[in-house]
Amino acid sequence: MHYNPANDPAVTGGIQEAYGFKRGDKVEYTNDHGAKFAPHTVIGFVKDPPKTSYEYTRMVYIDIDCPWFPVDPASLRKL
């Protein structure tokens, strides 16, 4: 079974809003190569963001093919 952050109390009980997003918001996601995908739904937030340089800003979980991998809020736009 795949990890689903929407069912993880550590995630859903942690940060509830980040950069103006909240659980349930419909968003457009732009990946690192500039491709846009929509609509997606915000399903949770990283409780304690990692301190590595690559993943430091990735703190929003959305319903994509790999929902266990958070995305940067700067790559999201509310619909």
PDB file with one MODEL, atoms N, CA, C and O in Angstrom:
MODEL        1
ATOM      1  N   MET A   1       0.838  -1.175   0.000  1.00  0.00           N
ATOM      2  CA  MET A   1       0.000   0.000   0.000  1.00  0.00           C
ATOM      3  C   MET A   1       0.887   1.243   0.000  1.00  0.00           C
ATOM      4  O   MET A   1       1.895   1.285   0.706  1.00  0.00           O
ATOM      5  N   HIS A   2       0.523   2.243  -0.778  1.00  0.00           N
ATOM      6  CA  HIS A   2       1.284   3.484  -0.860  1.00  0.00           C
ATOM      7  C   HIS A   2       0.978   4.390   0.331  1.00  0.00           C
ATOM      8  O   HIS A   2      -0.127   4.394   0.873  1.00  0.00           O
ATOM      9  N   TYR A   3       1.977   5.142   0.709  1.00  0.00           N
ATOM     10  CA  TYR A   3       1.805   6.127   1.776  1.00  0.00           C
ATOM     11  C   TYR A   3       0.883   7.230   1.291  1.00  0.00           C
ATOM     12  O   TYR A   3       1.069   7.759   0.195  1.00  0.00           O
ATOM     13  N   ASN A   4      -0.101   7.577   2.088  1.00  0.00           N
ATOM     14  CA  ASN A   4      -1.034   8.643   1.750  1.00  0.00           C
ATOM     15  C   ASN A   4      -0.979   9.692   2.850  1.00  0.00           C
ATOM     16  O   ASN A   4      -1.504   9.460   3.939  1.00  0.00           O
ATOM     17  N   PRO A   5      -0.352  10.855   2.593  1.00  0.00           N
ATOM     18  CA  PRO A   5      -0.216  11.865   3.638  1.00  0.00           C
ATOM     19  C   PRO A   5      -1.553  12.400   4.130  1.00  0.00           C
ATOM     20  O   PRO A   5      -1.628  12.936   5.236  1.00  0.00           O
ATOM     21  N   ALA A   6      -2.612  12.266   3.332  1.00  0.00           N
ATOM     22  CA  ALA A   6      -3.925  12.756   3.755  1.00  0.00           C
ATOM     23  C   ALA A   6      -4.454  11.960   4.944  1.00  0.00           C
ATOM     24  O   ALA A   6      -5.320  12.444   5.673  1.00  0.00           O
ATOM     25  N   ASN A   7      -3.944  10.743   5.149  1.00  0.00           N
ATOM     26  CA  ASN A   7      -4.380   9.912   6.264  1.00  0.00           C
ATOM     27  C   ASN A   7      -3.391   9.890   7.423  1.00  0.00           C
ATOM     28  O   ASN A   7      -3.601   9.170   8.399  1.00  0.00           O
ATOM     29  N   ASP A   8      -2.328  10.663   7.329  1.00  0.00           N
ATOM     30  CA  ASP A   8      -1.281  10.667   8.350  1.00  0.00           C
ATOM     31  C   ASP A   8      -1.554  11.774   9.364  1.00  0.00           C
ATOM     32  O   ASP A   8      -1.471  12.952   9.018  1.00  0.00           O
ATOM     33  N   PRO A   9      -1.881  11.421  10.616  1.00  0.00           N
ATOM     34  CA  PRO A   9      -2.178  12.465  11.598  1.00  0.00           C
ATOM     35  C   PRO A   9      -1.001  13.395  11.874  1.00  0.00           C
ATOM     36  O   PRO A   9      -1.210  14.540  12.274  1.00  0.00           O
ATOM     37  N   ALA A  10       0.234  12.928  11.669  1.00  0.00           N
ATOM     38  CA  ALA A  10       1.394  13.795  11.877  1.00  0.00           C
ATOM     39  C   ALA A  10       1.436  14.902  10.835  1.00  0.00           C
ATOM     40  O   ALA A  10       1.931  15.996  11.105  1.00  0.00           O
ATOM     41  N   VAL A  11       0.921  14.622   9.653  1.00  0.00           N
ATOM     42  CA  VAL A  11       0.905  15.630   8.584  1.00  0.00           C
ATOM     43  C   VAL A  11      -0.318  16.519   8.726  1.00  0.00           C
ATOM     44  O   VAL A  11      -0.197  17.744   8.749  1.00  0.00           O
ATOM     45  N   THR A  12      -1.495  15.910   8.821  1.00  0.00           N
ATOM     46  CA  THR A  12      -2.717  16.702   8.873  1.00  0.00           C
ATOM     47  C   THR A  12      -2.850  17.468  10.180  1.00  0.00           C
ATOM     48  O   THR A  12      -3.576  18.461  10.240  1.00  0.00           O
ATOM     49  N   GLY A  13      -2.156  17.019  11.239  1.00  0.00           N
ATOM     50  CA  GLY A  13      -2.197  17.726  12.507  1.00  0.00           C
ATOM     51  C   GLY A  13      -1.095  18.752  12.632  1.00  0.00           C
ATOM     52  O   GLY A  13      -1.020  19.462  13.635  1.00  0.00           O
ATOM     53  N   GLY A  14      -0.238  18.844  11.630  1.00  0.00           N
ATOM     54  CA  GLY A  14       0.883  19.784  11.671  1.00  0.00           C
ATOM     55  C   GLY A  14       0.501  21.128  11.089  1.00  0.00           C
ATOM     56  O   GLY A  14      -0.502  21.721  11.483  1.00  0.00           O
ATOM     57  N   ILE A  15       1.282  21.596  10.174  1.00  0.00           N
ATOM     58  CA  ILE A  15       1.039  22.896   9.555  1.00  0.00           C
ATOM     59  C   ILE A  15      -0.265  22.821   8.764  1.00  0.00           C
ATOM     60  O   ILE A  15      -0.410  21.945   7.911  1.00  0.00           O
ATOM     61  N   GLN A  16      -1.196  23.699   9.021  1.00  0.00           N
ATOM     62  CA  GLN A  16      -2.480  23.652   8.323  1.00  0.00           C
ATOM     63  C   GLN A  16      -2.542  24.609   7.137  1.00  0.00           C
ATOM     64  O   GLN A  16      -3.379  24.437   6.250  1.00  0.00           O
ATOM     65  N   GLU A  17      -1.696  25.583   7.111  1.00  0.00           N
ATOM     66  CA  GLU A  17      -1.663  26.499   5.975  1.00  0.00           C
ATOM     67  C   GLU A  17      -0.215  26.852   5.674  1.00  0.00           C
ATOM     68  O   GLU A  17       0.605  26.996   6.581  1.00  0.00           O
ATOM     69  N   ALA A  18       0.087  26.989   4.396  1.00  0.00           N
ATOM     70  CA  ALA A  18       1.428  27.379   3.981  1.00  0.00           C
ATOM     71  C   ALA A  18       1.304  28.262   2.763  1.00  0.00           C
ATOM     72  O   ALA A  18       0.726  27.856   1.755  1.00  0.00           O
ATOM     73  N   TYR A  19       1.828  29.438   2.840  1.00  0.00           N
ATOM     74  CA  TYR A  19       1.799  30.370   1.718  1.00  0.00           C
ATOM     75  C   TYR A  19       0.381  30.593   1.208  1.00  0.00           C
ATOM     76  O   TYR A  19       0.172  30.750   0.005  1.00  0.00           O
ATOM     77  N   GLY A  20      -0.586  30.608   2.104  1.00  0.00           N
ATOM     78  CA  GLY A  20      -1.964  30.891   1.730  1.00  0.00           C
ATOM     79  C   GLY A  20      -2.758  29.690   1.249  1.00  0.00           C
ATOM     80  O   GLY A  20      -3.910  29.851   0.848  1.00  0.00           O
ATOM     81  N   PHE A  21      -2.188  28.491   1.272  1.00  0.00           N
ATOM     82  CA  PHE A  21      -2.909  27.291   0.858  1.00  0.00           C
ATOM     83  C   PHE A  21      -3.454  26.571   2.079  1.00  0.00           C
ATOM     84  O   PHE A  21      -2.883  26.657   3.166  1.00  0.00           O
ATOM     85  N   LYS A  22      -4.556  25.864   1.899  1.00  0.00           N
ATOM     86  CA  LYS A  22      -5.094  25.027   2.964  1.00  0.00           C
ATOM     87  C   LYS A  22      -5.596  23.723   2.359  1.00  0.00           C
ATOM     88  O   LYS A  22      -5.803  23.635   1.148  1.00  0.00           O
ATOM     89  N   ARG A  23      -5.791  22.713   3.199  1.00  0.00           N
ATOM     90  CA  ARG A  23      -6.263  21.420   2.717  1.00  0.00           C
ATOM     91  C   ARG A  23      -7.571  21.602   1.958  1.00  0.00           C
ATOM     92  O   ARG A  23      -8.468  22.324   2.394  1.00  0.00           O
ATOM     93  N   GLY A  24      -7.659  20.929   0.809  1.00  0.00           N
ATOM     94  CA  GLY A  24      -8.865  20.988  -0.002  1.00  0.00           C
ATOM     95  C   GLY A  24      -8.813  22.014  -1.117  1.00  0.00           C
ATOM     96  O   GLY A  24      -9.657  21.984  -2.013  1.00  0.00           O
ATOM     97  N   ASP A  25      -7.832  22.936  -1.088  1.00  0.00           N
ATOM     98  CA  ASP A  25      -7.723  23.929  -2.166  1.00  0.00           C
ATOM     99  C   ASP A  25      -7.438  23.246  -3.494  1.00  0.00           C
ATOM    100  O   ASP A  25      -6.657  22.296  -3.549  1.00  0.00           O
ATOM    101  N   LYS A  26      -8.064  23.720  -4.563  1.00  0.00           N
ATOM    102  CA  LYS A  26      -7.771  23.264  -5.922  1.00  0.00           C
ATOM    103  C   LYS A  26      -6.637  24.126  -6.457  1.00  0.00           C
ATOM    104  O   LYS A  26      -6.685  25.353  -6.373  1.00  0.00           O
ATOM    105  N   VAL A  27      -5.609  23.471  -7.012  1.00  0.00           N
ATOM    106  CA  VAL A  27      -4.417  24.195  -7.458  1.00  0.00           C
ATOM    107  C   VAL A  27      -3.943  23.695  -8.817  1.00  0.00           C
ATOM    108  O   VAL A  27      -4.284  22.599  -9.261  1.00  0.00           O
ATOM    109  N   GLU A  28      -3.143  24.540  -9.457  1.00  0.00           N
ATOM    110  CA  GLU A  28      -2.397  24.159 -10.657  1.00  0.00           C
ATOM    111  C   GLU A  28      -0.953  23.985 -10.212  1.00  0.00           C
ATOM    112  O   GLU A  28      -0.406  24.842  -9.517  1.00  0.00           O
ATOM    113  N   TYR A  29      -0.332  22.875 -10.610  1.00  0.00           N
ATOM    114  CA  TYR A  29       1.049  22.576 -10.241  1.00  0.00           C
ATOM    115  C   TYR A  29       1.940  22.743 -11.451  1.00  0.00           C
ATOM    116  O   TYR A  29       1.642  22.201 -12.515  1.00  0.00           O
ATOM    117  N   THR A  30       3.033  23.486 -11.311  1.00  0.00           N
ATOM    118  CA  THR A  30       4.033  23.646 -12.359  1.00  0.00           C
ATOM    119  C   THR A  30       5.294  22.928 -11.891  1.00  0.00           C
ATOM    120  O   THR A  30       5.863  23.269 -10.854  1.00  0.00           O
ATOM    121  N   ASN A  31       5.733  21.914 -12.675  1.00  0.00           N
ATOM    122  CA  ASN A  31       6.905  21.146 -12.255  1.00  0.00           C
ATOM    123  C   ASN A  31       8.197  21.906 -12.555  1.00  0.00           C
ATOM    124  O   ASN A  31       8.169  23.022 -13.072  1.00  0.00           O
ATOM    125  N   ASP A  32       9.324  21.283 -12.222  1.00  0.00           N
ATOM    126  CA  ASP A  32      10.628  21.940 -12.380  1.00  0.00           C
ATOM    127  C   ASP A  32      10.978  22.244 -13.829  1.00  0.00           C
ATOM    128  O   ASP A  32      11.874  23.048 -14.087  1.00  0.00           O
ATOM    129  N   HIS A  33      10.298  21.626 -14.769  1.00  0.00           N
ATOM    130  CA  HIS A  33      10.567  21.837 -16.193  1.00  0.00           C
ATOM    131  C   HIS A  33       9.569  22.794 -16.838  1.00  0.00           C
ATOM    132  O   HIS A  33       9.618  23.011 -18.049  1.00  0.00           O
ATOM    133  N   GLY A  34       8.670  23.366 -16.049  1.00  0.00           N
ATOM    134  CA  GLY A  34       7.715  24.339 -16.553  1.00  0.00           C
ATOM    135  C   GLY A  34       6.404  23.756 -17.056  1.00  0.00           C
ATOM    136  O   GLY A  34       5.541  24.504 -17.516  1.00  0.00           O
ATOM    137  N   ALA A  35       6.231  22.434 -16.980  1.00  0.00           N
ATOM    138  CA  ALA A  35       4.974  21.818 -17.400  1.00  0.00           C
ATOM    139  C   ALA A  35       3.922  22.037 -16.315  1.00  0.00           C
ATOM    140  O   ALA A  35       4.196  21.877 -15.126  1.00  0.00           O
ATOM    141  N   LYS A  36       2.707  22.407 -16.745  1.00  0.00           N
ATOM    142  CA  LYS A  36       1.626  22.704 -15.807  1.00  0.00           C
ATOM    143  C   LYS A  36       0.614  21.572 -15.798  1.00  0.00           C
ATOM    144  O   LYS A  36       0.290  20.996 -16.838  1.00  0.00           O
ATOM    145  N   PHE A  37       0.116  21.260 -14.593  1.00  0.00           N
ATOM    146  CA  PHE A  37      -0.858  20.184 -14.417  1.00  0.00           C
ATOM    147  C   PHE A  37      -1.964  20.684 -13.498  1.00  0.00           C
ATOM    148  O   PHE A  37      -1.700  21.270 -12.448  1.00  0.00           O
ATOM    149  N   ALA A  38      -3.206  20.444 -13.906  1.00  0.00           N
ATOM    150  CA  ALA A  38      -4.343  20.890 -13.088  1.00  0.00           C
ATOM    151  C   ALA A  38      -5.572  20.096 -13.488  1.00  0.00           C
ATOM    152  O   ALA A  38      -5.600  19.528 -14.579  1.00  0.00           O
ATOM    153  N   PRO A  39      -6.564  20.040 -12.661  1.00  0.00           N
ATOM    154  CA  PRO A  39      -6.578  20.514 -11.280  1.00  0.00           C
ATOM    155  C   PRO A  39      -6.047  19.450 -10.331  1.00  0.00           C
ATOM    156  O   PRO A  39      -6.194  18.251 -10.570  1.00  0.00           O
ATOM    157  N   HIS A  40      -5.440  19.905  -9.270  1.00  0.00           N
ATOM    158  CA  HIS A  40      -4.992  19.035  -8.185  1.00  0.00           C
ATOM    159  C   HIS A  40      -5.551  19.598  -6.886  1.00  0.00           C
ATOM    160  O   HIS A  40      -6.007  20.741  -6.837  1.00  0.00           O
ATOM    161  N   THR A  41      -5.511  18.791  -5.845  1.00  0.00           N
ATOM    162  CA  THR A  41      -6.045  19.195  -4.542  1.00  0.00           C
ATOM    163  C   THR A  41      -4.941  19.125  -3.501  1.00  0.00           C
ATOM    164  O   THR A  41      -4.175  18.162  -3.459  1.00  0.00           O
ATOM    165  N   VAL A  42      -4.863  20.152  -2.658  1.00  0.00           N
ATOM    166  CA  VAL A  42      -3.930  20.141  -1.529  1.00  0.00           C
ATOM    167  C   VAL A  42      -4.470  19.144  -0.510  1.00  0.00           C
ATOM    168  O   VAL A  42      -5.611  19.258  -0.063  1.00  0.00           O
ATOM    169  N   ILE A  43      -3.624  18.144  -0.139  1.00  0.00           N
ATOM    170  CA  ILE A  43      -4.081  17.112   0.787  1.00  0.00           C
ATOM    171  C   ILE A  43      -3.375  17.162   2.140  1.00  0.00           C
ATOM    172  O   ILE A  43      -3.780  16.456   3.064  1.00  0.00           O
ATOM    173  N   GLY A  44      -2.337  17.973   2.278  1.00  0.00           N
ATOM    174  CA  GLY A  44      -1.666  18.069   3.567  1.00  0.00           C
ATOM    175  C   GLY A  44      -0.387  18.863   3.483  1.00  0.00           C
ATOM    176  O   GLY A  44      -0.012  19.374   2.428  1.00  0.00           O
ATOM    177  N   PHE A  45       0.278  18.957   4.629  1.00  0.00           N
ATOM    178  CA  PHE A  45       1.509  19.732   4.731  1.00  0.00           C
ATOM    179  C   PHE A  45       2.530  18.969   5.550  1.00  0.00           C
ATOM    180  O   PHE A  45       2.172  18.230   6.467  1.00  0.00           O
ATOM    181  N   VAL A  46       3.802  19.145   5.221  1.00  0.00           N
ATOM    182  CA  VAL A  46       4.886  18.543   5.988  1.00  0.00           C
ATOM    183  C   VAL A  46       4.884  19.192   7.371  1.00  0.00           C
ATOM    184  O   VAL A  46       4.820  20.414   7.496  1.00  0.00           O
ATOM    185  N   LYS A  47       4.953  18.362   8.394  1.00  0.00           N
ATOM    186  CA  LYS A  47       4.941  18.898   9.755  1.00  0.00           C
ATOM    187  C   LYS A  47       6.240  19.632  10.062  1.00  0.00           C
ATOM    188  O   LYS A  47       6.219  20.764  10.543  1.00  0.00           O
ATOM    189  N   ASP A  48       7.370  18.984   9.784  1.00  0.00           N
ATOM    190  CA  ASP A  48       8.683  19.585   9.998  1.00  0.00           C
ATOM    191  C   ASP A  48       9.461  19.488   8.693  1.00  0.00           C
ATOM    192  O   ASP A  48      10.021  18.433   8.396  1.00  0.00           O
ATOM    193  N   PRO A  49       9.512  20.569   7.898  1.00  0.00           N
ATOM    194  CA  PRO A  49      10.213  20.512   6.617  1.00  0.00           C
ATOM    195  C   PRO A  49      11.668  20.093   6.788  1.00  0.00           C
ATOM    196  O   PRO A  49      12.320  20.509   7.745  1.00  0.00           O
ATOM    197  N   PRO A  50      12.192  19.264   5.858  1.00  0.00           N
ATOM    198  CA  PRO A  50      13.597  18.861   5.923  1.00  0.00           C
ATOM    199  C   PRO A  50      14.516  20.070   5.804  1.00  0.00           C
ATOM    200  O   PRO A  50      14.134  21.103   5.254  1.00  0.00           O
ATOM    201  N   LYS A  51      15.700  19.933   6.313  1.00  0.00           N
ATOM    202  CA  LYS A  51      16.654  21.043   6.298  1.00  0.00           C
ATOM    203  C   LYS A  51      17.674  20.932   5.164  1.00  0.00           C
ATOM    204  O   LYS A  51      18.640  21.695   5.131  1.00  0.00           O
ATOM    205  N   THR A  52      17.475  19.989   4.229  1.00  0.00           N
ATOM    206  CA  THR A  52      18.407  19.871   3.114  1.00  0.00           C
ATOM    207  C   THR A  52      18.127  20.980   2.108  1.00  0.00           C
ATOM    208  O   THR A  52      17.007  21.483   2.030  1.00  0.00           O
ATOM    209  N   SER A  53      19.127  21.356   1.350  1.00  0.00           N
ATOM    210  CA  SER A  53      18.967  22.464   0.405  1.00  0.00           C
ATOM    211  C   SER A  53      17.961  22.150  -0.687  1.00  0.00           C
ATOM    212  O   SER A  53      17.252  23.046  -1.145  1.00  0.00           O
ATOM    213  N   TYR A  54      17.883  20.881  -1.120  1.00  0.00           N
ATOM    214  CA  TYR A  54      16.975  20.532  -2.214  1.00  0.00           C
ATOM    215  C   TYR A  54      15.522  20.487  -1.760  1.00  0.00           C
ATOM    216  O   TYR A  54      14.636  20.970  -2.464  1.00  0.00           O
ATOM    217  N   GLU A  55      15.274  19.913  -0.595  1.00  0.00           N
ATOM    218  CA  GLU A  55      13.905  19.707  -0.157  1.00  0.00           C
ATOM    219  C   GLU A  55      13.427  20.752   0.848  1.00  0.00           C
ATOM    220  O   GLU A  55      12.310  20.642   1.354  1.00  0.00           O
ATOM    221  N   TYR A  56      14.219  21.731   1.141  1.00  0.00           N
ATOM    222  CA  TYR A  56      13.881  22.679   2.200  1.00  0.00           C
ATOM    223  C   TYR A  56      12.536  23.362   1.966  1.00  0.00           C
ATOM    224  O   TYR A  56      11.775  23.552   2.915  1.00  0.00           O
ATOM    225  N   THR A  57      12.229  23.732   0.731  1.00  0.00           N
ATOM    226  CA  THR A  57      10.994  24.463   0.467  1.00  0.00           C
ATOM    227  C   THR A  57       9.821  23.556   0.123  1.00  0.00           C
ATOM    228  O   THR A  57       8.696  24.039  -0.006  1.00  0.00           O
ATOM    229  N   ARG A  58      10.050  22.272  -0.028  1.00  0.00           N
ATOM    230  CA  ARG A  58       8.969  21.344  -0.407  1.00  0.00           C
ATOM    231  C   ARG A  58       8.186  20.960   0.835  1.00  0.00           C
ATOM    232  O   ARG A  58       8.658  20.185   1.667  1.00  0.00           O
ATOM    233  N   MET A  59       6.980  21.511   0.954  1.00  0.00           N
ATOM    234  CA  MET A  59       6.206  21.268   2.167  1.00  0.00           C
ATOM    235  C   MET A  59       4.722  21.074   1.950  1.00  0.00           C
ATOM    236  O   MET A  59       3.977  20.953   2.922  1.00  0.00           O
ATOM    237  N   VAL A  60       4.264  21.041   0.700  1.00  0.00           N
ATOM    238  CA  VAL A  60       2.836  20.872   0.430  1.00  0.00           C
ATOM    239  C   VAL A  60       2.612  19.559  -0.311  1.00  0.00           C
ATOM    240  O   VAL A  60       3.232  19.304  -1.344  1.00  0.00           O
ATOM    241  N   TYR A  61       1.713  18.725   0.229  1.00  0.00           N
ATOM    242  CA  TYR A  61       1.339  17.487  -0.450  1.00  0.00           C
ATOM    243  C   TYR A  61       0.111  17.748  -1.312  1.00  0.00           C
ATOM    244  O   TYR A  61      -0.863  18.343  -0.851  1.00  0.00           O
ATOM    245  N   ILE A  62       0.159  17.302  -2.567  1.00  0.00           N
ATOM    246  CA  ILE A  62      -1.006  17.389  -3.447  1.00  0.00           C
ATOM    247  C   ILE A  62      -1.292  15.995  -4.007  1.00  0.00           C
ATOM    248  O   ILE A  62      -0.463  15.092  -3.901  1.00  0.00           O
ATOM    249  N   ASP A  63      -2.445  15.837  -4.590  1.00  0.00           N
ATOM    250  CA  ASP A  63      -2.864  14.520  -5.098  1.00  0.00           C
ATOM    251  C   ASP A  63      -2.271  14.257  -6.490  1.00  0.00           C
ATOM    252  O   ASP A  63      -2.975  14.299  -7.499  1.00  0.00           O
ATOM    253  N   ILE A  64      -0.981  13.990  -6.517  1.00  0.00           N
ATOM    254  CA  ILE A  64      -0.294  13.662  -7.767  1.00  0.00           C
ATOM    255  C   ILE A  64       0.062  12.181  -7.747  1.00  0.00           C
ATOM    256  O   ILE A  64      -0.272  11.477  -6.794  1.00  0.00           O
ATOM    257  N   ASP A  65       0.736  11.705  -8.788  1.00  0.00           N
ATOM    258  CA  ASP A  65       1.090  10.290  -8.882  1.00  0.00           C
ATOM    259  C   ASP A  65       1.976   9.822  -7.730  1.00  0.00           C
ATOM    260  O   ASP A  65       1.979   8.636  -7.399  1.00  0.00           O
ATOM    261  N   CYS A  66       2.721  10.729  -7.120  1.00  0.00           N
ATOM    262  CA  CYS A  66       3.556  10.372  -5.968  1.00  0.00           C
ATOM    263  C   CYS A  66       3.167  11.290  -4.800  1.00  0.00           C
ATOM    264  O   CYS A  66       3.895  12.232  -4.486  1.00  0.00           O
ATOM    265  N   PRO A  67       2.015  11.016  -4.154  1.00  0.00           N
ATOM    266  CA  PRO A  67       1.524  11.916  -3.111  1.00  0.00           C
ATOM    267  C   PRO A  67       2.399  11.975  -1.865  1.00  0.00           C
ATOM    268  O   PRO A  67       2.206  12.840  -1.011  1.00  0.00           O
ATOM    269  N   TRP A  68       3.363  11.059  -1.755  1.00  0.00           N
ATOM    270  CA  TRP A  68       4.273  11.063  -0.601  1.00  0.00           C
ATOM    271  C   TRP A  68       5.399  12.082  -0.773  1.00  0.00           C
ATOM    272  O   TRP A  68       6.151  12.326   0.170  1.00  0.00           O
ATOM    273  N   PHE A  69       5.529  12.691  -1.976  1.00  0.00           N
ATOM    274  CA  PHE A  69       6.609  13.634  -2.253  1.00  0.00           C
ATOM    275  C   PHE A  69       6.034  15.049  -2.246  1.00  0.00           C
ATOM    276  O   PHE A  69       5.271  15.397  -3.146  1.00  0.00           O
ATOM    277  N   PRO A  70       6.379  15.873  -1.254  1.00  0.00           N
ATOM    278  CA  PRO A  70       5.817  17.224  -1.195  1.00  0.00           C
ATOM    279  C   PRO A  70       6.381  18.129  -2.293  1.00  0.00           C
ATOM    280  O   PRO A  70       7.466  17.885  -2.820  1.00  0.00           O
ATOM    281  N   VAL A  71       5.631  19.169  -2.624  1.00  0.00           N
ATOM    282  CA  VAL A  71       6.045  20.126  -3.645  1.00  0.00           C
ATOM    283  C   VAL A  71       6.256  21.493  -3.001  1.00  0.00           C
ATOM    284  O   VAL A  71       5.791  21.754  -1.892  1.00  0.00           O
ATOM    285  N   ASP A  72       6.953  22.341  -3.709  1.00  0.00           N
ATOM    286  CA  ASP A  72       7.230  23.707  -3.265  1.00  0.00           C
ATOM    287  C   ASP A  72       5.952  24.538  -3.434  1.00  0.00           C
ATOM    288  O   ASP A  72       5.356  24.518  -4.511  1.00  0.00           O
ATOM    289  N   PRO A  73       5.523  25.259  -2.410  1.00  0.00           N
ATOM    290  CA  PRO A  73       4.321  26.090  -2.558  1.00  0.00           C
ATOM    291  C   PRO A  73       4.450  27.117  -3.679  1.00  0.00           C
ATOM    292  O   PRO A  73       3.442  27.541  -4.244  1.00  0.00           O
ATOM    293  N   ALA A  74       5.683  27.526  -4.009  1.00  0.00           N
ATOM    294  CA  ALA A  74       5.883  28.482  -5.098  1.00  0.00           C
ATOM    295  C   ALA A  74       5.523  27.885  -6.452  1.00  0.00           C
ATOM    296  O   ALA A  74       5.332  28.617  -7.424  1.00  0.00           O
ATOM    297  N   SER A  75       5.428  26.543  -6.521  1.00  0.00           N
ATOM    298  CA  SER A  75       5.071  25.896  -7.792  1.00  0.00           C
ATOM    299  C   SER A  75       3.566  25.704  -7.926  1.00  0.00           C
ATOM    300  O   SER A  75       3.101  25.084  -8.882  1.00  0.00           O
ATOM    301  N   LEU A  76       2.801  26.234  -6.968  1.00  0.00           N
ATOM    302  CA  LEU A  76       1.344  26.076  -6.983  1.00  0.00           C
ATOM    303  C   LEU A  76       0.659  27.406  -7.216  1.00  0.00           C
ATOM    304  O   LEU A  76       1.145  28.461  -6.808  1.00  0.00           O
ATOM    305  N   ARG A  77      -0.502  27.327  -7.897  1.00  0.00           N
ATOM    306  CA  ARG A  77      -1.357  28.499  -8.100  1.00  0.00           C
ATOM    307  C   ARG A  77      -2.782  28.070  -7.824  1.00  0.00           C
ATOM    308  O   ARG A  77      -3.243  27.059  -8.353  1.00  0.00           O
ATOM    309  N   LYS A  78      -3.487  28.836  -6.994  1.00  0.00           N
ATOM    310  CA  LYS A  78      -4.874  28.516  -6.673  1.00  0.00           C
ATOM    311  C   LYS A  78      -5.741  28.651  -7.930  1.00  0.00           C
ATOM    312  O   LYS A  78      -5.551  29.556  -8.744  1.00  0.00           O
ATOM    313  N   LEU A  79      -6.679  27.743  -8.061  1.00  0.00           N
ATOM    314  CA  LEU A  79      -7.638  27.806  -9.172  1.00  0.00           C
ATOM    315  C   LEU A  79      -8.947  28.394  -8.687  1.00  0.00           C
ATOM    316  O   LEU A  79      -9.888  28.534  -9.467  1.00  0.00           O
TER     317      LEU A  79
ENDMDL
END
